[in-house]
């Protein structure tokens, strides 16, 4: 059975950062990435807001740079999906591994819209990547579901192409950073639907509109559109951890101040963790702290 000082699970920026700083500490690192290109959800972002760099940096560019540097540092990339962790034994699709310390950075997945028509029209007007599909909606009417950072960031990008962007949010205010809110409020291309939700996606071969329910008035209205972009929250990718590892009411992993879970020697960082702030720079900080703490434990 192969073994590492530290096993890092997850191919997003948090996982790449954790592997990087663990390797800098001089321990052996196995980085487990299930499938696809490393980078996680930021791979869909063409320009990362708030990332400290001289110019615009895209998610794919950032991930590729970290991956290359980690290879130079001797990180072993293991292309296997880890399905369970028991007493720091990792069981995956291609084998079993042991590690002295484990860092779980499996992130979270975008929740889909639970409304008739949403699943049927996925890929035919229903999308979760404005950076991928925004160019298809030049001079069109589009709707964005959600009120957080992801929703407003994607809406702002869509406004570069679309004639108008209607933002539908269940709340009475946005949960996004102030700079996003200001940009939306100052641009007449954005139409805001507060305290509302999409209850049906309409269309035959493609999206033709959405039925929006005003939760305060209890009334429905059809909003014509050519595309719907859904950013209604995240679901943690935490199924690999046993049920005795504490989770919050939404299923996110609970950790202490050093990002260690209830399982000794198993850390969780980034979007899979309860209390994660949602910023990429915060994920990097958490991953760095956990990696340094885990590396120090390897000498115990």
Buried (B, 14 or more C-beta within 10 A) or exposed (E): EEBBBBBBBBBBBBBBBBBBBBBBBEBBBBBBBBEEEBBBBBBBBBBBBEBEEEEEBBBBBBBBEBBEBBEEBEBBBBBBBBEEBEEBBBBBEEEEBBBBBBBBBBBBBBBBBEBEBBEEBBEEBBBBBBBEBBEBBEEBBBBBBBBBBBBBBBBBBBBEBBEBBBBBBBEEEBBBBEEBBEBBEEEEBBBBBBBBBBBBBBBEEEBBBBBBBBEEEEEEEEBEBBBBBBBBBBBBBBEBBEEEBEBEEEBBBBBEEEBBBBBEBBBBBBBBBBEBEBBBEBBBBBBBBBBBBBBEBBEE
